[in-house]
């Protein structure tokens, strides 16, 4: 699980918008890219994102 404080400081690397936790993924509130979480670590790489 991702720490709430960590989630608050993360931003989408593609569009710099806020992100939220949905279905065990970090999801951008603006462009909708979904970033995976592996072993409790968010993988905030544009190449790893799902559209």
Secondary structure, DSSP 8 states (H G I E B T S, - for coil): ---HHHHHH-B-TTT--BEEEETTEEEESSS--EEEEETTEE---GGG-B-
